[in-house]
Amino acid sequence: NSTIQRSLSESQYQTITLKPDVGELKISLTLPESAKNAAKYRVELDNRYETKNLAPLGFDSNSVLVIIPARQVPDGLYALTLYAIKSDGNEQAVPGQYYFEVKRID
């Protein structure tokens, strides 16, 4: 379980260390005030080569919970982009991204 704060610069990568027996990452994305009134959310995982849509597991008034299978994130740098979806269906990217680095240990 990791909580990741939004960042406007790539210099703030949070390191997530994975042991061989870890099957998934549970990441909690802290919501800024501007994104707290959304009806639902969408998340994109960017590994600097491709982006992949992720469906959040859930959310509350302070955060969005995302689960990522460990096999989908080899060692490296990643960014999550959060999209707030209003009740009318309009989608807006939340400013900033959530940066993290995956490192495996034996």
N, C-alpha and C positions, 0 to 999 in steps of 0.2 A: 504494500500500500504506500503510495506516495501522493503528496499534495504538491501541485506545481502552481506557482504564481505566474501571472502574465508578465511579459517583458517586451519592451519596445526595441531591445538590442540583443543581438545574438551572443553577446559576451556573458550572459547569465544562464548557462546551461546547468541544469541540476543533474547530477550523476545518479543513475539507478543501477545498482549492482545486482546481478542475477546469479543465483546458484543454479547448478545443473537440474535440480528437482523443481524449479519454479516453472509452472505451466502457463501462467498469465500475469500480466501487469494490471493492477487496479490503480487507476490514476484519478485523483480528484482535482478538478480544475476550478480554482477560486473565481467566482463571478465578480466583475466590476459592477458598480451601482447601475450603470447604463444598460446592463444586460439582464437585470434581475426580474423583469416583468414579461419575459418571453413565455409563449405557450409551450414551446419545446425547443430543442437544440439539435444541431448537427455538428459533427467534428470531422475534420480532415487530418490525416496523418501524412506528413511530408518527410521523406527520407533523403531529400535533395536530388532524387532521381525520378520519383513518381509520387503521386498523391493517392490516398485511399480513403474512401468514406467510411466512417465508423458511426454506428448507432449508439448513443449513450445508453447505459444501463438504467440511469435514473438521474434525477436532479432535485434540489431543494432550493430554498431562497438564497443560499450562499455558494453553492457549488454544483458542478456537473460531474457525474461519475462515468468514466470510460474504462472498459476492459479490453485489453489487447492481448491476444495469444502470443506467448513468448517467441514462438517460431516465426512470427511475422516481423520481429524486430531484432535482426542480428546486431552485433556490436556496431555502434556508430551514433551519429548525431541525428536528432529528430526535432520536428516542430509540429505542434498541434494548433490548428486554427479552429476557433469556435464560431459557430453561426447561430444567432438568435433568430428563431422563427416566431413571428407574431401570430395571433389568432386568425388574421385574415390571410395567412399564407406567405406574406412578405418576409424575405430572409435578409438579414444584415450581418456582415462579418463583425465580430467583436474586435475592436482595435487591439493591436499587439498579438503576440503569439505565446505559446507555452513551450519552452525549449527544454529538452532533456537529452542526455547521453546514456546509452546502454553499454554496460561493461559486464562481461561474464567472468565469474571466478570458478575455480575448481574446488 
